[in-house]
């Protein structure tokens, strides 16, 4: 799912997929996502590589 919406994760997945195969790429992306989540929670900072258009739509849907 993250690979569809985040350019950073998509690029990471493609690089790993070329070297190691698709199965290991899925696990590598999951590991990378856990690292990102850890840093977001520990530093209390927003995710820097988010898609601003999609983020705005989600925020609008939460306000309703």
Backbone bond lengths (Angstrom), bond angles and torsions (degrees), N, CA, C in turn:
res aa  C-N    CA-C-N  psi(-1)  N-CA   C-N-CA  omega(-1)  CA-C   N-CA-C  phi
1 X - - - 1.434 - - 1.531 110.89 -
2 X 1.312 116.99 -44.76 1.466 119.83 -179.24 1.518 110.95 -64.25
3 X 1.305 117.07 -29.70 1.465 120.84 -178.39 1.525 110.66 -68.37
4 X 1.316 117.29 -27.63 1.465 120.65 179.45 1.518 112.75 -75.99
5 X 1.314 117.96 -29.74 1.460 121.01 -170.76 1.523 114.49 -111.91
6 X 1.305 118.70 -13.71 1.457 121.30 -175.75 1.522 109.48 -121.71
7 X 1.330 115.88 118.23 1.463 120.49 -176.90 1.523 111.65 -64.43
8 X 1.326 116.57 -35.67 1.464 120.11 179.47 1.531 111.34 -62.99
9 X 1.324 116.62 -46.79 1.470 120.50 179.54 1.528 111.01 -68.41
10 X 1.328 117.16 -35.31 1.461 120.59 178.53 1.527 110.68 -62.43
11 X 1.331 116.31 -45.86 1.454 120.40 178.69 1.516 112.33 -63.69
12 X 1.332 115.85 -42.07 1.460 120.63 177.83 1.525 110.63 -60.93
13 X 1.326 116.25 -44.77 1.463 121.22 -179.62 1.527 111.25 -62.27
14 X 1.312 116.94 -43.99 1.466 120.28 -179.40 1.528 111.45 -63.89
15 X 1.324 117.46 -40.52 1.469 120.26 178.77 1.519 111.54 -63.60
16 X 1.331 116.68 -43.60 1.462 120.11 -179.93 1.525 110.29 -69.35
17 X 1.332 116.64 -38.74 1.457 121.02 -179.07 1.526 111.52 -61.43
18 X 1.326 117.05 -39.09 1.460 120.35 178.70 1.529 112.10 -64.78
19 X 1.320 116.33 -38.23 1.463 120.18 -177.03 1.515 113.35 -84.15
20 X 1.338 117.30 -41.20 1.464 120.82 -168.13 1.520 115.99 -116.73
21 X 1.339 117.44 -19.48 1.456 120.05 -176.82 1.521 111.10 110.09
22 X 1.324 115.27 165.72 1.467 119.51 -172.68 1.524 113.57 -72.69
23 X 1.317 117.92 -35.33 1.467 120.04 179.93 1.511 112.26 -63.07
24 X 1.314 116.59 -44.71 1.459 120.43 179.65 1.524 110.88 -71.75
25 X 1.324 116.92 -27.67 1.461 120.03 177.77 1.522 110.59 -66.15
26 X 1.317 117.20 -38.40 1.467 120.91 178.92 1.526 109.82 -62.69
27 X 1.315 116.74 -45.39 1.462 120.93 179.68 1.528 110.40 -65.95
28 X 1.323 117.66 -39.51 1.460 121.66 179.56 1.523 110.80 -64.58
29 X 1.328 117.78 -39.85 1.467 120.97 178.31 1.525 109.82 -66.75
30 X 1.325 117.27 -40.64 1.465 120.01 177.86 1.527 110.60 -62.07
31 X 1.318 117.09 -41.82 1.463 121.78 177.85 1.525 110.52 -63.99
32 X 1.315 116.71 -43.16 1.465 121.36 179.25 1.529 110.61 -63.45
33 X 1.332 116.58 -39.72 1.460 120.19 178.57 1.528 111.08 -64.43
34 X 1.334 116.76 -39.39 1.466 119.89 177.96 1.522 111.17 -63.89
35 X 1.319 116.89 -38.70 1.464 120.33 177.51 1.519 110.60 -64.29
36 X 1.329 116.97 -43.58 1.463 121.23 179.33 1.525 110.11 -62.70
37 X 1.325 116.74 -44.48 1.470 121.18 179.71 1.521 110.41 -61.29
38 X 1.325 116.84 -42.59 1.459 121.11 179.16 1.532 111.05 -59.27
39 X 1.323 117.09 -47.20 1.452 120.03 -179.02 1.526 112.03 -67.75
40 X 1.324 117.01 -35.92 1.468 120.20 177.62 1.526 109.97 -62.99
41 X 1.320 116.46 -45.91 1.461 119.97 -178.05 1.521 112.32 -71.69
42 X 1.320 117.48 -38.65 1.464 119.06 -177.31 1.524 112.22 -74.31
43 X 1.323 117.68 -32.87 1.467 120.94 -179.17 1.518 113.12 -95.41
44 X 1.331 116.48 -10.49 1.472 122.31 -178.77 1.520 111.75 55.19
45 X 1.324 115.41 47.46 1.456 122.68 179.32 1.528 109.49 -120.06
46 X 1.331 117.77 150.72 1.470 119.53 175.66 1.526 110.86 -72.43
47 X 1.315 115.37 156.99 1.459 121.33 178.97 1.533 109.11 -69.72
48 X 1.307 118.07 126.34 1.460 122.61 -172.73 1.522 113.68 -78.87
49 X 1.299 118.88 -26.11 1.458 120.76 -173.90 1.524 112.52 -99.89
50 X 1.304 116.66 28.26 1.464 118.76 -177.61 1.525 110.93 -79.09
51 X 1.310 115.30 155.93 1.456 123.33 177.50 1.530 107.11 -83.45
52 X 1.319 117.50 108.69 1.462 121.90 -172.83 1.529 113.03 -60.93
53 X 1.333 118.05 -38.40 1.459 120.43 179.29 1.513 111.86 -64.05
54 X 1.308 116.31 -47.47 1.463 121.62 179.37 1.526 110.68 -65.34
55 X 1.327 116.39 -38.35 1.460 121.73 179.51 1.530 110.33 -62.49
56 X 1.338 117.12 -41.97 1.448 120.69 178.32 1.517 113.09 -64.02
57 X 1.312 116.51 -40.70 1.463 120.93 177.95 1.528 110.32 -62.70
58 X 1.334 117.34 -42.98 1.462 120.56 179.90 1.521 110.83 -65.21
59 X 1.344 117.34 -41.02 1.458 119.47 178.57 1.523 111.41 -63.31
60 X 1.329 117.47 -41.27 1.469 121.06 178.04 1.527 111.54 -62.07
61 X 1.336 116.68 -38.12 1.462 119.78 -179.43 1.530 110.70 -70.00
62 X 1.325 118.47 -28.03 1.463 121.16 178.85 1.524 112.25 -76.01
63 X 1.335 116.89 -28.36 1.459 121.08 -176.74 1.528 111.14 -72.30
64 X 1.292 117.77 -30.59 1.476 121.47 -176.37 1.467 114.15 -57.47
